[in-house]
Amino acid sequence: MGYSLVCKDCGLRFKDEGFDFSCPNGCSGVISTRYDTPLQPEGSGIWRYINWLPVKRPNSYDLTPVLLRSDPISSEVGAEVYLAFHGYFPEMGAKLLTCTFKEVEAVASLRYAGEHKRDIAVASAGNAANAFLRFSELEDIRSYIFIPERVFGNLFCERKSENSKLIIVKGSYDAAQDLARKFSRLKGIAYEGGGLNIARRDALATLAYHFHERYGFLPDEYYQSVGSGTGAIAFYEGSKRLIRAGAAKQSPKIVVAQNEPFAPIVDAWNAKSREIAKDYGFDPLEVVYAKVLTNKSPIYSARGGLYDIMSESKGHGVSVSEKEAKSAGNLFIKAHRIGLDPAAEVGLAALLKSRANGRVLLNITGAGYQRLKKDVKIERPDPDWIVEGADDLEMIR
């Protein structure tokens, strides 16, 4: 094993035993990886950086996001804007089959599960579910994917892996998370962990290495729409690894975007509070345009979470309306002829509202669904089970 785990709260370093992303001292800090060797890029895709990933060997996944400088967006913003394009648009070399960055997370998490020989239970508000449904075929383990009923209409896949089992939850995203945890305990399998999963975050951290290797510098500012905050935390962690290795000098400001009226991270940040509001009085899935951004328990308050990262990097949060998001999406279509997912529209809208300076990286977290439909026969997967509460979990096998 070429790495150890570190608690961002107490600093304890300890061995990774697989799917226990908590500190042995009982701290509530985010657990991150500390790699023993310098970065040694070799190969392609996320596996090019495999010695800074918590797995031993790659699987057959070889796709990658596309990096480019956007002159049209740069002109609109008044800064030097680069795009990390996670989507499907073969004309620019982008071929992600779920059209979002969640497949990068899922593929690495599945590899991690495969090497630990653990079946997993995972909760999703949509995009991650698409990725686990499609790519569970890469590993000899089973994935039980819990999603709220309200986002079922957003699911699609080229083909559903026989290793994946789809469970529709009659309730909120919180309910889906709760039932996934209870199911994992009931069946003795691993709870996948979402953004606390080191394999997920370290896979997304490869974007920092990819960008630095391509351009020779890290951006001054990094923009991304967030639900849990996983991608923004990962990019910051990757940047800090490069700095510790002496490859880069300064990490970027981390700027996160959320969709009104549900913007718990931005609201807490603007209130100068480490604590997230407990209840907004509504189910965000019923009112939010970008439904994948409706996580009520983001990685914000814990040591090493977004509050600390935004503070250390002198970043900030931006909330945008549905109207602003759609307007940003129309601008992107005019600039690049590609339709964005709602969450990516939110990220671009936040950049347009901000006073960005220097060299900026915008993470386009999802795009190209309409283009994918022209090239690939996709379908809505059938659920394997529909559940309402914990009493229904016994029927899942």
N, C-alpha and C positions, 0 to 999 in steps of 0.2 A: 504494500500500500504506500503510495507516494504522497500522502497528505495526512493531515490531522484536522480535527474540528476545533473551533475556537468559539467560546461564548463571548458575545459582544458586551455583556454586562460585567462579569467578574474576571474575564480573561483566561479562564481555564482552558487548557488544551487537552483533548482526549481523543480516543480512538473511535472511528465510525463503526458502529455495530449494525447499521442498516435500518433506516426508517425510524430512528429515534432522534428527532430534531429538537432535543431539549437538553439543557445543561444538567449534568449529574449533581451539581450543587443546588439545583432547584431554582436557579435564576430564570427570569423571563426574557432574557436577551436573545436576539436573533443569533442563530448558530451559523457560522460561516466556515469555509475551508481555507486551510493554509497549506500550500503546496511546497514540496521539498526541493524541487528542481526548477531551474529557469524555464521559461516558456520556449518550447522547441517546435515551431510550426512545421507540419509535414502532412501532405495529403490535401484533402479538400473539405469544404463544408465545415460544420462545427467540429468534426473529428480532426480537422487540421490542428486543433489546439487540445488534443486529447490528454496531454500530460498535465493540463490544468482543468481537467474534468474528473469527477469522482467515479470513473469507470476504468476498466483495464483494457477493453477492446471495443472497437466500433461495431455497429451493425451496418446494414446495407444502405441506410439513408444517406443521400449525398447532395441534397438540395441546400440552398443558401440564400439569404437575403441579398438584394442588390444595393450597392452604394453608388450614389451619383450626386453631383452638384446640380441644383435646380436654379438656373438663371431666372426663369419667370417668377418663382417664389422669392428668390433673393431680391428682385426688383420691388416686389410688393412689400417686403419686410424692411428693406434697407440694411440688410446684413448678408453675410456670405452663408447661404443655407445649403446644407447637405441633407440628403434623404437616405434613411435606411428603409428600403422598400420591402416590406414583408407582404407579399401578395402574389398574384398570378397575372403575368403579362409577358408572354414569351418574346415579344419584340424587344424587350429590354433585358431579356435573360432571366426573368423572374418566373419561377415555376412551382411555387409552393401550392400543394394540392388541396390545402384547406384555406388558402388565401390569407392566413394570419400567422403572426409570430408564435401563437400557441402551439403550433406543430413542432417548433424547435424545442420548446419546453417538454412537450409530451414525448418526443422521441428519446430525449436524454433520460427522462424519468422512467420510461419503459426499459431502457438499457440498464439503468441502475437496478430496477426491480428484477430484470432478467438475471443479472449477475448475482443478486441476493436470493434468487429463486423464491420470490414472494409474489403471490397474487395481491392485487391492490383494489381498494375502493377509492374513488375519486368523485368530487362534486364539481359541477361546472354550471356557469350561466350561459353556455352556448359554444364558444369557440374552442375551448379546451376539449369539450365533449366530441366535437367533430374530429379533432386530432387524435384522441384516444380511440374513437371508433374506427378510424382509418388505419392507424399505424400500430395497433396492438398485434397485428400479424407479424411484426418484426421480432417478437420475443415469445418464448415458450412459457408464458404466464397468462393468467386471465385478468381482465380489467372489468370491474363493476362500476358503471358510470351513472351517477345520480344527477338528474337535472330537474329544475322546476317545470311544471306543466306549461307555464306561460311562455317558455322559450322553445318549446318543442318544434314549433313551426319554423324556427331558424336553423334547425339541424339539417345537414346534408352530408353525403359522402359518395365518393366514386364507387366504393364497395365497403361494406361493413365487415370488419374482421370477425372470423369465427371465435376469436379469443376475447372479444368484447361483448359485454352484456349491458344493455341500456335499460335503466330504471327511471320511469317518469314519476316524479313526486308531486302530489296534489298539494301544493303549498309554495312558499317563498324559497329563495335561494338559501336563506338561513336554514330552512327546514331540510333542504337537500343536503347541506353540509352536516347537519345534525344526524340525519339518518345514515349518511355514509360512514360517519364515525361509529355510530351504534352498530351498524352492520359489520364493520371491520372487527369490533370487539366480539360480536356474536359468533362470527365465523372463524376468528383467529387469523385473519389476514391483515395486511398492512394498510393503514390509512395513508394515502399517498402524500398528503401534507400540503398541497397547494404551493403557495409562495414560500413557505418555510422549508420546502424540499430543496436541499443543496444541489441536486442534479438539475432541477428546473432553473434555479438562479444562475448556476455556473454555465449552463448552456446559453442563456441569454447574455451572460457576461462576455461570451466570445465576440459579440458585436463590437465591444471596445477594442479587442485585439485585432479584429478584422479591419476596423476603421484606422487604427494606428498603423497597422502594417501597410495599408493602402496609401495613406496620405502622409504618414510620418509625424503626425501630431494628434492630440486629442482635441475635441471641440471646446470652445469656451463655454458654451451653453448646450444643454441637452433637454429636449422637449418630448414629452410623451403623455398621452391620456392614460389614466390609471383607474383600476378597480381595487385590486389588492395592493398594488404598488410594486409587484414582483420585478417587472422589467426595469423600472427606474432604479431600484435598489441594486439589481444585478449589474447595470451599466456602471454605477458608482463603484461597486465592489471590484469590478474588472479594472476600472481606471486606477483604483488604489493599488491593485496588484502590480500594474505596470509601473507605477511610481515607486513602489518598494523595490522593484527589480531594477530601477534606474533607467528604464526605457522612456519614461515620460516625467514631466516636471510638475504639472498642475492638473488637478481633476476639474471637470466642468461644473458649472452651476446646474443643479438639478431643478427643472421646472416641470411641475405636474399639472395636468388638466383634468377637470371633471365636468359632468353635464348637469346643469341646473334642471330641476330643483333639488337634486340629490348630490351634494358635493361635500361629504363629511370631512375629507382630508383638507380641502381648501378652506372650509368654514372653520375648522379647528386651527389651522395655520394662521388665518387672518385674526383669530381671537387670541393668538399667541398662547395656545393651549396645547399640551401634550396629549390631552384626552379627547377622544372622539365622542360626538353626541350619541347617546344611547338609542334615541328613538326620534324619528322624524314625523311620526304620526300617520305614515302611509307606507304601502309596499312600493318601493321604488320601481319594481318591474312594471307597475301599472301606469307610471307617469313619465319615465325617463326614455328619451329617444335612443340613446346608446345603452341598451340593456345590459351589455357585458360589463358595464362600469358600476354595477349596483351592489358591490360587496359592502356589507355593513360592518365587517371586521377586518379592515385593511391592516397591513403591517406598518403601523404608524407610531404607536405609543411605545412599543418595546425598544430597549436599547439596541441601537444599530438599525432601527427602522427609519421610516421616512422623516419623522420629526428631527431626528439627529442628523440624517443625511442632508436634508434641506437646510438645516442650521449650519452645519459644517461647510457646505458648498456655497452658502449665501444665495440659495435658490428661493423659489416661491411657488405659490399655487395660483391657478387661474380657473375660474368657472365660466362656462359659456352656455348660452341658450341653445335650444334646438334650431332656432332661426339662424343664429350665428354659425352653428355647425354646418347646416345645409348650404349656407352661402359660401363657406370655405370649401365644401365639397364641389360646388359648381366652379369655383375658381380653379380647383385642381384639374377638373375635367377640361377646362379651357387651356390650361397650361400643359397638361401631359396626356389628355385623352383617355384617362383612366378613372373609373368610379371608385371612390373610397368607401370603406365600411363606416358606419356612424361613429364608432370610437376614434377612427383615424381622422374623421372630419373634426371631431372635438379637439384633437391634438393640434391640427393645423389652425383651427379657429383661435386657440389659445396663443399660438405663436403670432398670429396676425394682430391680436389684442395687446401684445407685450411690446416693450421697447428692447428688442433683442440687439445685442452688440457682438461684433467680432465674428467668429466662425461658429455657426450653429448647426447642430444635428437634430433633425426632426425624425422621430421614429414613426414611420407609417405602419401602424400595427396590423392593418388588414386592408386589402384592396383587390379588385379584379374579379369579383364573383361573377359578374355578367360575362366577362371574357372567358372565364373558366367554363361556363355553361355552353359556350359555343364549341369548345374543343373536347370536352369530357362529358360522358353521360353520367349525370349525378342524380341521386334520388334521396328521398327522405327515409331514413332507416325506421324499421318497425321496432317499437319498444318490446323488450322481453318481459317486463313486468311493469305494472302500475301500482304504486303504493301510496298510502295516506298517512300512516303512522308506524311506530315501532312494531306494533303487533303484526304488521304485514310482512316484516322482514324474514320471518321463518320460511315463507314460501319461495324465497329466492335461493337458488342452488347453483 
